[in-house]
């Protein structure tokens, strides 16, 4: 359902103080009465302090910001992402991490850790529409994902990326159909780019595992909760319900390392809680918006290879291969057809299949990152043993031995293909 359809059906929009939701309404979620924020608070004020720290045993970073509200109170809110000890974490599409001096209107919800302690989690930020040029028809450029701090483009060092599938798969499709569909998606990327790119995508079958930095690229279907569970010290962190898929990237982000920008791990999560995962228009899940697996997975694999979204929907605006800033995603109905149908376009309709086949801009992107002339001539799994050798400092207060896998972590980016 489009944002316009929601407004016409009488859903309330963002409060009049701001014109649009920077990251949320632009992606066609409802305004403050959304499911994610319906039980939360609406806070208006200024950020007067912000601190990033390690969370979840050093596998994640959160930022805690202090808001001085217009009524004089001071409250602390938290978000996934930030930078600490030389390691950065960025989450797409979550609200951008707040900075001191920001004037914000934020929708927050309460969440508890397993000890019963409560934290306020930022779910939505409202802000004026960002300035920027509209997209025009013609050759579609591509956009590369860049490191948070050093801003170098990301890439795989080896000649391949090895993809594993988590045991269990999905109950939404019969038998092992999901494996067949995903292997076909990998093959379409290979066929589309094989004449100009050396990067191979290797399907390595099912394994036991979970999302996280372990040098294993894992695809996981979520059907019980679209959340990261609570721990003794951290509250449950639920994802945007309108995100059909998330991709988490880990990579080196240190200008003093000769591996700067190297991707170390890429995990894909697929939303079977708020979507009916389908193939060929069919799903064994009852009701809900159809998320064509080939369509969603092909997009997420684009992120795994280092491609970013084709248009700007909030956060920090990137530039394309021509050096031009990303065009705004809104208004969607005024974007050129070739942009809306691109595999790396930020949004998808229920049941859409147009992203299942990489377009010319997607092919140009992969071939630009991995041209045949630069073929390393090997296909090797990523090693984390030397990832932090001279690149990233260990988190303060941790032993080098205990933190070794974390030394390589430079970014956890949840790159989201969202429902329009």
Secondary structure, 3 states (H helix, E strand, C coil): CCHHHHHHCCCCCCCCCCCEECCCHHHCCCCCCCCCCCCCEEEEEEEEEEEEEEEHHHCEEEEEEEEEECCCCEEEEEEECEEECCEEECCCCCCCCCCCCCEEEEEEEEEECCCCCEEEEEEEEEECCCCCCCCCCCCCCCEECECCCCCCECECCCCEEEEEEECCCCCCCCCCHHHHHHHHHHHHHHHHHCCCECCEEEEEEEECCCCCCCCCEEEEEECCCCEECCCCCCCCEECCCCEEEEEEEEECCCCCCCCCCEEEEEEEEEECCCEEEEECCECCCCCCEEEEHHHHHHHHHHHHCCECCCEECCCCCCEECCCCECEECCCHHHCCHHHHCCCCCCEECCCCCHHHCCCHHHHHHHHHHCEHHHCCCCCCCCCCCCCCCCCCCCCCCCCHHHHHHHHCCCCCEEEEEEEC
